[in-house]
Amino acid sequence: MTRRVFGKPAQPLRRAVDLPVWGDLALRLGAALTLVFIVVIVHWVDREGLRDTHDGAVSFLDVVYFTMISITTTGFGDIAPVSDKSRLIEAVLVTPIRFAVIFIFVGTAYQFVIRRSWETWRMRRIQEQLADHIVVLGYGVSGSEAVNELIARGTKPAEIVVVDGNAARLEAAGAVGCNVLEGDATRDATLRAVRIERARAILVSAGRDDTSILIILTARHLAAKVPITTVVRNDDNEVLARQAGADNVINPVRVTGLLLAGSAEGKHVSEYISDLASVDGRVQLVERPVEANEIGRPLSELQSGGQGLRIYRHGQAIGFWEAGAERLEPGDVVVEITPTCAHEGRSAHG
């Protein structure tokens, strides 16, 4: 796969391969040469059973020549086995090795021509049919942690597409099973290549606030209804990120400050906040639409058994203590605390 050249369309999607191309080729050639070497040794040891019609003597060069000819073709007849022992060796040992070497060469042709062409075609088909996937734009520290958390929460790696301009980062993303694309996420062609308008979520973490905001503008232009979450590090840029089209803006500095402040109020507050944020904890925050059998019930009596915290109704946030939380309505979105899978059946409060 060639690297992206600035100014040209983005490359197709790709996934990590189990073994590098040159490593695979080296193993195949090594196996073939080993088999040939074995036959050379056998022929040299049994050279008394061979006859050279040219000069009557069989030298080591003649043995190498006869081995290569007998393995790759049916031979020219200038050197031939004449003793019963030599003919038996040719039939029982050399012939199976001949087939093995041929299979290695045929397999190599399949691997490097047919299979890779098929894989390229298959990835293009996957690219064309992408839908309901998660697009991660930027695979730095935040982006990679987000991908790991998504996978831990049950998202299949094949449903995640990572876009980055750094080949080493893409190799790391491919190693966990994600689809990857090397390209500039601020360009329309790159985002169209990952079918961003069909995604179910877009996560932006470019490492720089200005780049992230430009990516948001591009993504929102192409995917008007897809939720966008971004990371910004400067308070002043939070407003700009929202104006650019981000639905959720995360400031890691502010989150760290909240954890520090929480730890000052009590040693368990920051621990519980971290617990909520990770699927590895005992509890987790869940956002979901209200279920049909929950309509008419209060937020405190959710069917899931979780602890209801907030309702989003017509763009308005309603806390569990407010009057609007006494009755769930169609179209409500509920935020609740539930036990993680590893702690089902235990207290939802951890």
ZADO-1210 file (C-alpha; in nm, 4 decimals, padded with zeros to 6 digits):
<atoms>
<atom x="00.0000" y="00.0000" z="00.0000" code="MET" pos="1"/>
<atom x="00.1540" y="00.3268" z="-00.1072" code="THR" pos="2"/>
<atom x="00.1652" y="00.6240" z="00.1233" code="ARG" pos="3"/>
<atom x="-00.0687" y="00.9182" z="00.0740" code="ARG" pos="4"/>
<atom x="00.0799" y="01.2019" z="-00.1260" code="VAL" pos="5"/>
<atom x="-00.0421" y="01.5462" z="-00.0219" code="PHE" pos="6"/>
<atom x="-00.2886" y="01.6847" z="-00.2696" code="GLY" pos="7"/>
<atom x="-00.3994" y="01.3473" z="-00.4036" code="LYS" pos="8"/>
<atom x="-00.7104" y="01.1473" z="-00.3032" code="PRO" pos="9"/>
<atom x="-00.6868" y="00.9349" z="00.0109" code="ALA" pos="10"/>
<atom x="-00.5811" y="00.5725" z="-00.0173" code="GLN" pos="11"/>
<atom x="-00.8332" y="00.2886" z="00.0230" code="PRO" pos="12"/>
<atom x="-00.9035" y="00.1298" z="00.3594" code="LEU" pos="13"/>
<atom x="-00.6690" y="-00.1407" z="00.4776" code="ARG" pos="14"/>
<atom x="-00.6232" y="-00.3764" z="00.7683" code="ARG" pos="15"/>
<atom x="-00.3161" y="-00.5178" z="00.9351" code="ALA" pos="16"/>
<atom x="-00.1694" y="-00.8367" z="00.7887" code="VAL" pos="17"/>
<atom x="-00.0423" y="-01.1203" z="01.0050" code="ASP" pos="18"/>
<atom x="00.3065" y="-01.1146" z="00.8499" code="LEU" pos="19"/>
<atom x="00.4906" y="-00.8405" z="00.6604" code="PRO" pos="20"/>
<atom x="00.5272" y="-00.8932" z="00.2863" code="VAL" pos="21"/>
<atom x="00.9037" y="-00.9344" z="00.2893" code="TRP" pos="22"/>
<atom x="00.8901" y="-01.1625" z="00.5922" code="GLY" pos="23"/>
<atom x="00.6417" y="-01.3900" z="00.4187" code="ASP" pos="24"/>
<atom x="00.8498" y="-01.3934" z="00.0997" code="LEU" pos="25"/>
<atom x="01.1691" y="-01.4725" z="00.2933" code="ALA" pos="26"/>
<atom x="01.0042" y="-01.7682" z="00.4672" code="LEU" pos="27"/>
<atom x="00.8779" y="-01.9111" z="00.1393" code="ARG" pos="28"/>
<atom x="01.2103" y="-01.8738" z="-00.0410" code="LEU" pos="29"/>
<atom x="01.3925" y="-02.0140" z="00.2611" code="GLY" pos="30"/>
<atom x="01.1711" y="-02.3230" z="00.2616" code="ALA" pos="31"/>
<atom x="01.2203" y="-02.3765" z="-00.1122" code="ALA" pos="32"/>
<atom x="01.5992" y="-02.3387" z="-00.0914" code="LEU" pos="33"/>
<atom x="01.6132" y="-02.5769" z="00.2063" code="THR" pos="34"/>
<atom x="01.4313" y="-02.8455" z="00.0095" code="LEU" pos="35"/>
<atom x="01.6613" y="-02.7934" z="-00.2892" code="VAL" pos="36"/>
<atom x="01.9674" y="-02.8184" z="-00.0617" code="PHE" pos="37"/>
<atom x="01.8389" y="-03.1489" z="00.0791" code="ILE" pos="38"/>
<atom x="01.8012" y="-03.2936" z="-00.2716" code="VAL" pos="39"/>
<atom x="02.1502" y="-03.1738" z="-00.3674" code="VAL" pos="40"/>
<atom x="02.2976" y="-03.3557" z="-00.0666" code="ILE" pos="41"/>
<atom x="02.1006" y="-03.6727" z="-00.1477" code="VAL" pos="42"/>
<atom x="02.2133" y="-03.6674" z="-00.5114" code="HIS" pos="43"/>
<atom x="02.5747" y="-03.6016" z="-00.4137" code="TRP" pos="44"/>
<atom x="02.5772" y="-03.8938" z="-00.1698" code="VAL" pos="45"/>
<atom x="02.4163" y="-04.1162" z="-00.4372" code="ASP" pos="46"/>
<atom x="02.6145" y="-03.9805" z="-00.7332" code="ARG" pos="47"/>
<atom x="02.7402" y="-04.3314" z="-00.8173" code="GLU" pos="48"/>
<atom x="02.3868" y="-04.4154" z="-00.9289" code="GLY" pos="49"/>
<atom x="02.3786" y="-04.1255" z="-01.1783" code="LEU" pos="50"/>
<atom x="02.5160" y="-04.1300" z="-01.5322" code="ARG" pos="51"/>
<atom x="02.6274" y="-03.8268" z="-01.7344" code="ASP" pos="52"/>
<atom x="02.5969" y="-03.8971" z="-02.1069" code="THR" pos="53"/>
<atom x="02.8221" y="-03.6006" z="-02.1834" code="HIS" pos="54"/>
<atom x="03.1521" y="-03.7082" z="-02.0249" code="ASP" pos="55"/>
<atom x="03.0617" y="-04.0062" z="-01.8049" code="GLY" pos="56"/>
<atom x="03.1673" y="-03.8313" z="-01.4810" code="ALA" pos="57"/>
<atom x="02.9305" y="-03.6695" z="-01.2298" code="VAL" pos="58"/>
<atom x="03.0833" y="-03.3681" z="-01.0560" code="SER" pos="59"/>
<atom x="02.9314" y="-03.1543" z="-00.7803" code="PHE" pos="60"/>
<atom x="02.8330" y="-02.8970" z="-01.0438" code="LEU" pos="61"/>
<atom x="02.6616" y="-03.1763" z="-01.2369" code="ASP" pos="62"/>
<atom x="02.4726" y="-03.2719" z="-00.9176" code="VAL" pos="63"/>
<atom x="02.3543" y="-02.9133" z="-00.8642" code="VAL" pos="64"/>
<atom x="02.2526" y="-02.8895" z="-01.2303" code="TYR" pos="65"/>
<atom x="02.0696" y="-03.2239" z="-01.2216" code="PHE" pos="66"/>
<atom x="01.8909" y="-03.1278" z="-00.8968" code="THR" pos="67"/>
<atom x="01.7616" y="-02.7962" z="-01.0338" code="MET" pos="68"/>
<atom x="01.6520" y="-02.9529" z="-01.3609" code="ILE" pos="69"/>
<atom x="01.4843" y="-03.2525" z="-01.1976" code="SER" pos="70"/>
<atom x="01.2977" y="-03.0329" z="-00.9448" code="ILE" pos="71"/>
<atom x="01.1803" y="-02.7652" z="-01.1857" code="THR" pos="72"/>
<atom x="01.1235" y="-02.9786" z="-01.4987" code="THR" pos="73"/>
<atom x="01.1135" y="-03.3419" z="-01.6047" code="THR" pos="74"/>
<atom x="01.4808" y="-03.3216" z="-01.7043" code="GLY" pos="75"/>
<atom x="01.6713" y="-03.3226" z="-02.0338" code="PHE" pos="76"/>
<atom x="01.8020" y="-03.6796" z="-02.0155" code="GLY" pos="77"/>
<atom x="02.1732" y="-03.5826" z="-02.0221" code="ASP" pos="78"/>
<atom x="02.2037" y="-03.6905" z="-01.6574" code="ILE" pos="79"/>
<atom x="01.9798" y="-03.9722" z="-01.5385" code="ALA" pos="80"/>
<atom x="01.9525" y="-04.2216" z="-01.2517" code="PRO" pos="81"/>
<atom x="02.0561" y="-04.5673" z="-01.3660" code="VAL" pos="82"/>
<atom x="02.0756" y="-04.7784" z="-01.0493" code="SER" pos="83"/>
<atom x="01.7675" y="-04.9169" z="-00.8742" code="ASP" pos="84"/>
<atom x="01.8609" y="-04.7262" z="-00.5596" code="LYS" pos="85"/>
<atom x="01.8824" y="-04.3945" z="-00.7446" code="SER" pos="86"/>
<atom x="01.5524" y="-04.4499" z="-00.9197" code="ARG" pos="87"/>
<atom x="01.3883" y="-04.5359" z="-00.5866" code="LEU" pos="88"/>
<atom x="01.5260" y="-04.2162" z="-00.4350" code="ILE" pos="89"/>
<atom x="01.3882" y="-04.0143" z="-00.7280" code="GLU" pos="90"/>
<atom x="01.0461" y="-04.1747" z="-00.6925" code="ALA" pos="91"/>
<atom x="01.0113" y="-04.1746" z="-00.3143" code="VAL" pos="92"/>
<atom x="01.2081" y="-03.8669" z="-00.2029" code="LEU" pos="93"/>
<atom x="01.2774" y="-03.6268" z="-00.4894" code="VAL" pos="94"/>
<atom x="00.9316" y="-03.6382" z="-00.6507" code="THR" pos="95"/>
<atom x="00.7444" y="-03.5323" z="-00.3307" code="PRO" pos="96"/>
<atom x="01.0002" y="-03.2545" z="-00.2799" code="ILE" pos="97"/>
<atom x="00.9483" y="-03.1467" z="-00.6409" code="ARG" pos="98"/>
<atom x="00.5740" y="-03.1128" z="-00.5763" code="PHE" pos="99"/>
<atom x="00.6405" y="-02.9260" z="-00.2507" code="ALA" pos="100"/>
<atom x="00.8660" y="-02.6720" z="-00.4254" code="VAL" pos="101"/>
<atom x="00.6077" y="-02.6234" z="-00.7014" code="ILE" pos="102"/>
<atom x="00.3359" y="-02.5680" z="-00.4404" code="PHE" pos="103"/>
<atom x="00.5566" y="-02.3112" z="-00.2657" code="ILE" pos="104"/>
<atom x="00.6044" y="-02.1154" z="-00.5877" code="PHE" pos="105"/>
<atom x="00.2359" y="-02.1422" z="-00.6785" code="VAL" pos="106"/>
<atom x="00.1413" y="-02.0375" z="-00.3254" code="GLY" pos="107"/>
<atom x="00.3766" y="-01.7411" z="-00.3460" code="THR" pos="108"/>
<atom x="00.2176" y="-01.6301" z="-00.6720" code="ALA" pos="109"/>
<atom x="-00.1253" y="-01.6638" z="-00.5102" code="TYR" pos="110"/>
<atom x="-00.0188" y="-01.4745" z="-00.1989" code="GLN" pos="111"/>
<atom x="00.1466" y="-01.1804" z="-00.3725" code="PHE" pos="112"/>
<atom x="-00.0708" y="-01.1475" z="-00.6810" code="VAL" pos="113"/>
<atom x="-00.4121" y="-01.3119" z="-00.6532" code="ILE" pos="114"/>
<atom x="-00.4736" y="-01.2857" z="-00.2783" code="ARG" pos="115"/>
<atom x="-00.3508" y="-00.9293" z="-00.2403" code="ARG" pos="116"/>
<atom x="-00.5532" y="-00.8210" z="-00.5419" code="SER" pos="117"/>
<atom x="-00.8531" y="-00.9939" z="-00.3883" code="TRP" pos="118"/>
<atom x="-00.7865" y="-00.8267" z="-00.0499" code="GLU" pos="119"/>
<atom x="-00.7637" y="-00.4847" z="-00.2124" code="THR" pos="120"/>
<atom x="-01.0927" y="-00.5461" z="-00.3940" code="TRP" pos="121"/>
<atom x="-01.2550" y="-00.6763" z="-00.0732" code="ARG" pos="122"/>
<atom x="-01.1465" y="-00.3725" z="00.1297" code="MET" pos="123"/>
<atom x="-01.2838" y="-00.1438" z="-00.1389" code="ARG" pos="124"/>
<atom x="-01.6153" y="-00.3278" z="-00.1157" code="ARG" pos="125"/>
<atom x="-01.6125" y="-00.2893" z="00.2639" code="ILE" pos="126"/>
<atom x="-01.5326" y="00.0780" z="00.2167" code="GLN" pos="127"/>
<atom x="-01.8263" y="00.1234" z="-00.0201" code="GLU" pos="128"/>
<atom x="-02.0652" y="-00.0530" z="00.2180" code="GLN" pos="129"/>
<atom x="-01.9543" y="00.1162" z="00.5399" code="LEU" pos="130"/>
<atom x="-02.2514" y="00.2128" z="00.7559" code="ALA" pos="131"/>
<atom x="-02.3281" y="00.2585" z="01.1263" code="ASP" pos="132"/>
<atom x="-01.9563" y="00.2635" z="01.2034" code="HIS" pos="133"/>
<atom x="-01.7478" y="00.4834" z="01.4332" code="ILE" pos="134"/>
<atom x="-01.4939" y="00.7144" z="01.2707" code="VAL" pos="135"/>
<atom x="-01.1936" y="00.8104" z="01.4835" code="VAL" pos="136"/>
<atom x="-01.0083" y="01.1086" z="01.3383" code="LEU" pos="137"/>
<atom x="-00.6673" y="01.1107" z="01.5024" code="GLY" pos="138"/>
<atom x="-00.5018" y="00.8161" z="01.6765" code="TYR" pos="139"/>
<atom x="-00.2859" y="00.9878" z="01.9341" code="GLY" pos="140"/>
<atom x="-00.3083" y="00.9304" z="02.3087" code="VAL" pos="141"/>
<atom x="-00.6769" y="01.0272" z="02.3396" code="SER" pos="142"/>
<atom x="-00.7817" y="00.8586" z="02.0164" code="GLY" pos="143"/>
<atom x="-00.6114" y="00.5287" z="02.0979" code="SER" pos="144"/>
<atom x="-00.7565" y="00.5265" z="02.4502" code="GLU" pos="145"/>
<atom x="-01.1023" y="00.5907" z="02.3063" code="ALA" pos="146"/>
<atom x="-01.0653" y="00.2988" z="02.0639" code="VAL" pos="147"/>
<atom x="-00.9477" y="00.0663" z="02.3419" code="ASN" pos="148"/>
<atom x="-01.2439" y="00.1670" z="02.5580" code="GLU" pos="149"/>
<atom x="-01.4886" y="00.1176" z="02.2694" code="LEU" pos="150"/>
<atom x="-01.3564" y="-00.2324" z="02.2089" code="ILE" pos="151"/>
<atom x="-01.3712" y="-00.3087" z="02.5826" code="ALA" pos="152"/>
<atom x="-01.7374" y="-00.1995" z="02.5817" code="ARG" pos="153"/>
<atom x="-01.8222" y="-00.4445" z="02.3064" code="GLY" pos="154"/>
<atom x="-01.7735" y="-00.2519" z="01.9827" code="THR" pos="155"/>
<atom x="-01.6211" y="-00.4765" z="01.7172" code="LYS" pos="156"/>
<atom x="-01.2865" y="-00.3443" z="01.5853" code="PRO" pos="157"/>
<atom x="-01.4168" y="-00.3975" z="01.2298" code="ALA" pos="158"/>
<atom x="-01.6827" y="-00.1338" z="01.3051" code="GLU" pos="159"/>
<atom x="-01.4163" y="00.1287" z="01.3813" code="ILE" pos="160"/>
<atom x="-01.2382" y="00.3296" z="01.1119" code="VAL" pos="161"/>
<atom x="-00.9256" y="00.5215" z="01.2133" code="VAL" pos="162"/>
<atom x="-00.7959" y="00.8089" z="01.0009" code="VAL" pos="163"/>
<atom x="-00.4507" y="00.9500" z="01.0678" code="ASP" pos="164"/>
<atom x="-00.1576" y="01.0852" z="00.8701" code="GLY" pos="165"/>
<atom x="00.1008" y="00.8921" z="01.0721" code="ASN" pos="166"/>
<atom x="00.1844" y="00.5443" z="00.9425" code="ALA" pos="167"/>
<atom x="00.3132" y="00.4215" z="01.2803" code="ALA" pos="168"/>
<atom x="-00.0131" y="00.5181" z="01.4509" code="ARG" pos="169"/>
<atom x="-00.2130" y="00.3446" z="01.1806" code="LEU" pos="170"/>
<atom x="-00.0056" y="00.0321" z="01.2270" code="GLU" pos="171"/>
<atom x="-00.0961" y="00.0357" z="01.5962" code="ALA" pos="172"/>
<atom x="-00.4655" y="00.0851" z="01.5127" code="ALA" pos="173"/>
<atom x="-00.4531" y="-00.1959" z="01.2580" code="GLY" pos="174"/>
<atom x="-00.2927" y="-00.4239" z="01.5153" code="ALA" pos="175"/>
<atom x="-00.6094" y="-00.4132" z="01.7284" code="VAL" pos="176"/>
<atom x="-00.8244" y="-00.4942" z="01.4248" code="GLY" pos="177"/>
<atom x="-00.9508" y="-00.1522" z="01.3165" code="CYS" pos="178"/>
<atom x="-00.9911" y="-00.0439" z="00.9562" code="ASN" pos="179"/>
<atom x="-00.7357" y="00.2273" z="00.8880" code="VAL" pos="180"/>
<atom x="-00.6873" y="00.4959" z="00.6283" code="LEU" pos="181"/>
<atom x="-00.3830" y="00.7186" z="00.5895" code="GLU" pos="182"/>
<atom x="-00.4939" y="01.0679" z="00.4973" code="GLY" pos="183"/>
<atom x="-00.5618" y="01.4269" z="00.5952" code="ASP" pos="184"/>
<atom x="-00.8883" y="01.4413" z="00.7933" code="ALA" pos="185"/>
<atom x="-00.9373" y="01.8094" z="00.7056" code="THR" pos="186"/>
<atom x="-00.9953" y="01.7165" z="00.3399" code="ARG" pos="187"/>
<atom x="-01.3381" y="01.6305" z="00.2013" code="ASP" pos="188"/>
<atom x="-01.2012" y="01.3440" z="-00.0091" code="ALA" pos="189"/>
<atom x="-01.0555" y="01.1694" z="00.2962" code="THR" pos="190"/>
<atom x="-01.3779" y="01.1850" z="00.4972" code="LEU" pos="191"/>
<atom x="-01.5892" y="01.0827" z="00.2002" code="ARG" pos="192"/>
<atom x="-01.3623" y="00.7796" z="00.1595" code="ALA" pos="193"/>
<atom x="-01.4677" y="00.6521" z="00.5040" code="VAL" pos="194"/>
<atom x="-01.8361" y="00.7209" z="00.4290" code="ARG" pos="195"/>
<atom x="-01.8553" y="00.9655" z="00.7168" code="ILE" pos="196"/>
<atom x="-02.2144" y="01.0583" z="00.6359" code="GLU" pos="197"/>
<atom x="-02.3180" y="00.6988" z="00.7205" code="ARG" pos="198"/>
<atom x="-02.1299" y="00.6801" z="01.0517" code="ALA" pos="199"/>
<atom x="-02.3070" y="00.6547" z="01.3853" code="ARG" pos="200"/>
<atom x="-02.0457" y="00.8659" z="01.5651" code="ALA" pos="201"/>
<atom x="-01.7380" y="01.0750" z="01.4910" code="ILE" pos="202"/>
<atom x="-01.4570" y="01.1153" z="01.7442" code="LEU" pos="203"/>
<atom x="-01.2058" y="01.3940" z="01.6778" code="VAL" pos="204"/>
<atom x="-00.8681" y="01.4061" z="01.8524" code="SER" pos="205"/>
<atom x="-00.6130" y="01.5709" z="01.6272" code="ALA" pos="206"/>
<atom x="-00.3714" y="01.6793" z="01.9017" code="GLY" pos="207"/>
<atom x="-00.4121" y="02.0501" z="01.8181" code="ARG" pos="208"/>
<atom x="-00.7240" y="02.2552" z="01.8833" code="ASP" pos="209"/>
<atom x="-00.7052" y="02.4462" z="01.5546" code="ASP" pos="210"/>
<atom x="-00.6712" y="02.1234" z="01.3547" code="THR" pos="211"/>
<atom x="-00.9535" y="01.9576" z="01.5471" code="SER" pos="212"/>
<atom x="-01.1856" y="02.2537" z="01.4829" code="ILE" pos="213"/>
<atom x="-01.1040" y="02.2483" z="01.1115" code="LEU" pos="214"/>
<atom x="-01.1762" y="01.8745" z="01.1043" code="ILE" pos="215"/>
<atom x="-01.5097" y="01.9355" z="01.2795" code="ILE" pos="216"/>
<atom x="-01.6045" y="02.1955" z="01.0187" code="LEU" pos="217"/>
<atom x="-01.5226" y="01.9521" z="00.7388" code="THR" pos="218"/>
<atom x="-01.7019" y="01.6609" z="00.9055" code="ALA" pos="219"/>
<atom x="-02.0127" y="01.8636" z="00.9857" code="ARG" pos="220"/>
<atom x="-02.0266" y="01.9877" z="00.6280" code="HIS" pos="221"/>
<atom x="-02.0344" y="01.6280" z="00.5020" code="LEU" pos="222"/>
<atom x="-02.2324" y="01.4645" z="00.7843" code="ALA" pos="223"/>
<atom x="-02.4947" y="01.7072" z="00.9091" code="ALA" pos="224"/>
<atom x="-02.6690" y="01.4645" z="01.1446" code="LYS" pos="225"/>
<atom x="-02.3874" y="01.2453" z="01.2773" code="VAL" pos="226"/>
<atom x="-02.2898" y="01.3166" z="01.6422" code="PRO" pos="227"/>
<atom x="-01.9401" y="01.4635" z="01.6740" code="ILE" pos="228"/>
<atom x="-01.7317" y="01.4511" z="01.9907" code="THR" pos="229"/>
<atom x="-01.3981" y="01.6291" z="02.0111" code="THR" pos="230"/>
<atom x="-01.1130" y="01.6956" z="02.2512" code="VAL" pos="231"/>
<atom x="-00.9886" y="02.0518" z="02.3028" code="VAL" pos="232"/>
<atom x="-00.7249" y="02.1675" z="02.5474" code="ARG" pos="233"/>
<atom x="-00.7907" y="02.5417" z="02.5622" code="ASN" pos="234"/>
<atom x="-01.1031" y="02.6763" z="02.7343" code="ASP" pos="235"/>
<atom x="-01.1418" y="02.9495" z="02.4729" code="ASP" pos="236"/>
<atom x="-01.1687" y="02.6885" z="02.1977" code="ASN" pos="237"/>
<atom x="-01.4616" y="02.5026" z="02.3528" code="GLU" pos="238"/>
<atom x="-01.7075" y="02.7603" z="02.2205" code="VAL" pos="239"/>
<atom x="-01.5412" y="02.7551" z="01.8787" code="LEU" pos="240"/>
<atom x="-01.5605" y="02.3767" z="01.8661" code="ALA" pos="241"/>
<atom x="-01.9331" y="02.3864" z="01.9404" code="ARG" pos="242"/>
<atom x="-01.9870" y="02.6593" z="01.6830" code="GLN" pos="243"/>
<atom x="-01.7991" y="02.4456" z="01.4301" code="ALA" pos="244"/>
<atom x="-02.0535" y="02.1682" z="01.4862" code="GLY" pos="245"/>
<atom x="-01.9310" y="01.9506" z="01.7737" code="ALA" pos="246"/>
<atom x="-02.2104" y="01.8003" z="01.9842" code="ASP" pos="247"/>
<atom x="-01.9799" y="01.7116" z="02.2728" code="ASN" pos="248"/>
<atom x="-01.6603" y="01.8919" z="02.3707" code="VAL" pos="249"/>
<atom x="-01.4222" y="01.7338" z="02.6183" code="ILE" pos="250"/>
<atom x="-01.1494" y="01.9354" z="02.7875" code="ASN" pos="251"/>
<atom x="-00.9005" y="01.6911" z="02.9460" code="PRO" pos="252"/>
<atom x="-00.7489" y="01.9716" z="03.1535" code="VAL" pos="253"/>
<atom x="-01.0883" y="02.0532" z="03.3007" code="ARG" pos="254"/>
<atom x="-01.1654" y="01.6852" z="03.3627" code="VAL" pos="255"/>
<atom x="-00.8332" y="01.6491" z="03.5441" code="THR" pos="256"/>
<atom x="-00.9187" y="01.9568" z="03.7492" code="GLY" pos="257"/>
<atom x="-01.2544" y="01.8054" z="03.8446" code="LEU" pos="258"/>
<atom x="-01.0835" y="01.4869" z="03.9597" code="LEU" pos="259"/>
<atom x="-00.8319" y="01.6850" z="04.1638" code="LEU" pos="260"/>
<atom x="-01.1027" y="01.8983" z="04.3205" code="ALA" pos="261"/>
<atom x="-01.3093" y="01.5902" z="04.3953" code="GLY" pos="262"/>
<atom x="-01.0186" y="01.4261" z="04.5708" code="SER" pos="263"/>
<atom x="-00.9861" y="01.7336" z="04.7912" code="ALA" pos="264"/>
<atom x="-01.3472" y="01.6901" z="04.9066" code="GLU" pos="265"/>
<atom x="-01.3041" y="01.3215" z="04.9817" code="GLY" pos="266"/>
<atom x="-01.0776" y="01.0364" z="04.8820" code="LYS" pos="267"/>
<atom x="-01.3555" y="00.8352" z="04.7114" code="HIS" pos="268"/>
<atom x="-01.5070" y="01.1026" z="04.4838" code="VAL" pos="269"/>
<atom x="-01.2383" y="01.0980" z="04.2139" code="SER" pos="270"/>
<atom x="-01.2239" y="00.7189" z="04.2340" code="GLU" pos="271"/>
<atom x="-01.5970" y="00.6957" z="04.1640" code="TYR" pos="272"/>
<atom x="-01.5753" y="00.9414" z="03.8736" code="ILE" pos="273"/>
<atom x="-01.2971" y="00.7328" z="03.7174" code="SER" pos="274"/>
<atom x="-01.5057" y="00.4212" z="03.7802" code="ASP" pos="275"/>
<atom x="-01.7977" y="00.5719" z="03.5886" code="LEU" pos="276"/>
<atom x="-01.5788" y="00.6676" z="03.2943" code="ALA" pos="277"/>
<atom x="-01.4351" y="00.3212" z="03.2291" code="SER" pos="278"/>
<atom x="-01.5959" y="-00.0096" z="03.1396" code="VAL" pos="279"/>
<atom x="-01.3363" y="-00.1767" z="03.3621" code="ASP" pos="280"/>
<atom x="-01.4999" y="-00.0224" z="03.6681" code="GLY" pos="281"/>
<atom x="-01.7929" y="-00.1570" z="03.8669" code="ARG" pos="282"/>
<atom x="-02.0454" y="00.0905" z="03.7292" code="VAL" pos="283"/>
<atom x="-02.0882" y="00.2857" z="03.4095" code="GLN" pos="284"/>
<atom x="-02.2897" y="00.5741" z="03.2692" code="LEU" pos="285"/>
<atom x="-02.5396" y="00.4751" z="02.9991" code="VAL" pos="286"/>
<atom x="-02.7360" y="00.7023" z="02.7663" code="GLU" pos="287"/>
<atom x="-03.0335" y="00.5444" z="02.5909" code="ARG" pos="288"/>
<atom x="-03.3848" y="00.6161" z="02.4604" code="PRO" pos="289"/>
<atom x="-03.6695" y="00.5494" z="02.7004" code="VAL" pos="290"/>
<atom x="-03.8309" y="00.2076" z="02.6513" code="GLU" pos="291"/>
<atom x="-04.2006" y="00.1672" z="02.5748" code="ALA" pos="292"/>
<atom x="-04.2757" y="-00.0080" z="02.9037" code="ASN" pos="293"/>
<atom x="-04.1091" y="00.2757" z="03.0981" code="GLU" pos="294"/>
<atom x="-04.3344" y="00.5523" z="02.9655" code="ILE" pos="295"/>
<atom x="-04.5430" y="00.6929" z="03.2471" code="GLY" pos="296"/>
<atom x="-04.3034" y="00.5729" z="03.5172" code="ARG" pos="297"/>
<atom x="-04.0773" y="00.8022" z="03.7211" code="PRO" pos="298"/>
<atom x="-03.7057" y="00.8209" z="03.6410" code="LEU" pos="299"/>
<atom x="-03.6342" y="00.6363" z="03.9648" code="SER" pos="300"/>
<atom x="-03.8110" y="00.3207" z="03.8395" code="GLU" pos="301"/>
<atom x="-03.6269" y="00.2289" z="03.5230" code="LEU" pos="302"/>
<atom x="-03.6851" y="-00.1157" z="03.3730" code="GLN" pos="303"/>
<atom x="-03.3100" y="-00.1797" z="03.3610" code="SER" pos="304"/>
<atom x="-03.2799" y="-00.1462" z="03.7377" code="GLY" pos="305"/>
<atom x="-03.0241" y="00.1314" z="03.6922" code="GLY" pos="306"/>
<atom x="-03.0137" y="00.4564" z="03.8832" code="GLN" pos="307"/>
<atom x="-03.1703" y="00.7296" z="03.6691" code="GLY" pos="308"/>
<atom x="-02.9835" y="01.0593" z="03.6779" code="LEU" pos="309"/>
<atom x="-03.1160" y="01.2819" z="03.4019" code="ARG" pos="310"/>
<atom x="-03.3736" y="01.3075" z="03.1248" code="ILE" pos="311"/>
<atom x="-03.3198" y="01.4923" z="02.7955" code="TYR" pos="312"/>
<atom x="-03.6580" y="01.6077" z="02.6668" code="ARG" pos="313"/>
<atom x="-03.6906" y="01.8339" z="02.3620" code="HIS" pos="314"/>
<atom x="-03.3352" y="01.9594" z="02.4139" code="GLY" pos="315"/>
<atom x="-03.3893" y="02.0328" z="02.7839" code="GLN" pos="316"/>
<atom x="-03.1996" y="01.8559" z="03.0642" code="ALA" pos="317"/>
<atom x="-03.4180" y="01.7427" z="03.3579" code="ILE" pos="318"/>
<atom x="-03.2503" y="01.6258" z="03.6778" code="GLY" pos="319"/>
<atom x="-03.3796" y="01.3378" z="03.8873" code="PHE" pos="320"/>
<atom x="-03.4925" y="01.5824" z="04.1576" code="TRP" pos="321"/>
<atom x="-03.7054" y="01.7973" z="03.9249" code="GLU" pos="322"/>
<atom x="-04.0772" y="01.7638" z="03.8679" code="ALA" pos="323"/>
<atom x="-04.0334" y="01.6579" z="03.5048" code="GLY" pos="324"/>
<atom x="-03.8566" y="01.3392" z="03.6198" code="ALA" pos="325"/>
<atom x="-04.1741" y="01.2097" z="03.7860" code="GLU" pos="326"/>
<atom x="-04.3093" y="01.0826" z="03.4533" code="ARG" pos="327"/>
<atom x="-04.1168" y="00.9545" z="03.1510" code="LEU" pos="328"/>
<atom x="-04.2548" y="01.0540" z="02.8118" code="GLU" pos="329"/>
<atom x="-04.2139" y="00.9177" z="02.4563" code="PRO" pos="330"/>
<atom x="-03.8964" y="01.0502" z="02.2924" code="GLY" pos="331"/>
<atom x="-03.7111" y="01.0982" z="02.6229" code="ASP" pos="332"/>
<atom x="-03.3409" y="01.0136" z="02.6407" code="VAL" pos="333"/>
<atom x="-03.2337" y="00.8728" z="02.9767" code="VAL" pos="334"/>
<atom x="-02.8921" y="00.8918" z="03.1420" code="VAL" pos="335"/>
<atom x="-02.8484" y="00.6282" z="03.4102" code="GLU" pos="336"/>
<atom x="-02.5865" y="00.4474" z="03.6170" code="ILE" pos="337"/>
<atom x="-02.5812" y="00.0700" z="03.5693" code="THR" pos="338"/>
<atom x="-02.3454" y="-00.2082" z="03.6811" code="PRO" pos="339"/>
<atom x="-02.0879" y="-00.3193" z="03.4256" code="THR" pos="340"/>
<atom x="-02.1164" y="-00.6673" z="03.2779" code="CYS" pos="341"/>
<atom x="-01.8568" y="-00.8010" z="03.5220" code="ALA" pos="342"/>
<atom x="-02.0623" y="-00.6780" z="03.8182" code="HIS" pos="343"/>
<atom x="-02.4211" y="-00.7561" z="03.7100" code="GLU" pos="344"/>
<atom x="-02.6393" y="-00.8425" z="04.0018" code="GLY" pos="345"/>
<atom x="-02.4405" y="-00.6303" z="04.2453" code="ARG" pos="346"/>
<atom x="-02.5378" y="-00.2902" z="04.3747" code="SER" pos="347"/>
<atom x="-02.5654" y="-00.0312" z="04.0987" code="ALA" pos="348"/>
<atom x="-02.3986" y="00.2157" z="04.3340" code="HIS" pos="349"/>
<atom x="-02.0784" y="00.0059" z="04.3349" code="GLY" pos="350"/>
</atoms>
